[in-house]
Amino acid sequence: MQTMNVALSDSLTEYVQQQIAKHGYENASAYFCELVQADQRKKEQQALEAEVLRGMQCEERIVMTDEVWEAMRQEVQDRLAATSKSSS
């Protein structure tokens, strides 16, 4: 696990402390981890929805089985991982 330092304004620091107290986070790290994970899930969902919309516009039709959905999810996750690696 790596450590990351984040600089926040006083008002944001106060907000984070309030969220930790209000929602029972163990510390700021736990709060930030949850925020990042939620953002990651949101991006994955958006990418999946974009692929579904793209597929709906395609003339070729595919029967959507559990295996097809899982393959699509994996492809989206692979793309997101590749994008995050190339941007870092």
N, C-alpha and C positions, 0 to 999 in steps of 0.2 A: 504494500500500500504506500502511495506517495503522499507527501504533504504539499498543500498549496496555500499560499498566503493571499488573502484578499483584503484590499483596503476599502473601507466603507466610511461614508460620512457619519457624523454623530447621529443624525436622525435615522439613518438606515441601521446603524448599530443598535439603537434603542428599539427599533421595530423588530429586529431579529431577536433581541432579548425578550421582548414581549411575546413573540411567537413561541419561543422555547418554553417560557413559563406557562403560556396559555394552553399549549398542546402537548406538554409533557415530554418534549425532546430531551435527550440526555445532555446534549450540548449543541453548539453552533454547527459542528461538523455533521451531526446527524440531521439537523435541519437542512443544511445545504445539500447533503447527499440526497435527501428526499426530493428537493427541488430539482436537482439535476436529473434524477431518475424519472420524475414526472415529465420533464421537458423531453427526455429521450422517448418515453412512451408516446407523447403527443406527436413528435416528429415521425415516429414509426407509423402511427395511425394515419397521419396526413399522407405519408408516402403510399400506404396501402390503399387509401381512398382514391388517390390520384391514379393508381394502377387499375383499380376497379372501374373508374370513369373512363380511362383510356380503353379498357377492354370492352366496355359497353358501346364504344364508338366503332369498334372493330367489326368487320363483316363476318369474320370467322367466329363461330360460337364454340365455347368449351363448357362441358358439364363440370360444375364446381363441386368436386368431391373434397373430403377432408384432406386428402393427399395434395390436391391442387392448392388448397388454401395454405397448407403448411409450406409448400414449396414457394408460394408467393411471399409469405412472411419471412422465410429464410432469405430469399433474394433481396427483399427490402432491408433486412438487418445487415446483410453483407454489403449492400450499397452504402448504407449509413456508416458502417464501420470503415469502409474504404474512404468515404468522404471525410470522416473525422480524423483519420490518420493523415490524409493529404493536407488538411488544413492546420495541423499542429506542427 
